[in-house]
Amino acid sequence: MSSSTENFINDINAFLTSSQAAPIVHSEWVNLSRKMKKAIRQQMGNDEDLFQIFIYNKSRSIDRICPQCRKHYSAVNTLNNIETDQNGLYTKGQLEQSLSGICSLECFQALNGSDVLNDWFGKVADKVCIIQRFN
């Protein structure tokens, strides 16, 4: 059984052990404590494939797997430049690919089950404005 077909990953574990997987650049994501890994898994509903994709995306420089459609692709190398992107050189899509690995707004909406969170697409957590309404 092939681990990928037309740049889509069918078997995450097979892909991770194949020569197609990019080398680890940010080892701190791979070497998280068991407690931290457990907490992240719980936030992901204990979905092991989703957890593996998350760690893969965080630990590689530009190699990404979309957690929604499982597309395997190269993102723009913006991860180290996001904080200094004052001139708006990167599109929201490029920033989202670098941050989460989600390949498109459509996959972002499908993963979240709504288009309500579109204002969050392509933003780091501290740039997301949450308005609280008091009744």
Helices and strands as residue ranges (DSSP letters): E 4-5, E 8-9, H 12-16, H 27-30, H 34-43, H 48-59, E 63-65, E 72-74, G 82-84, H 92-99, H 105-112, G 116-120, G 125-127
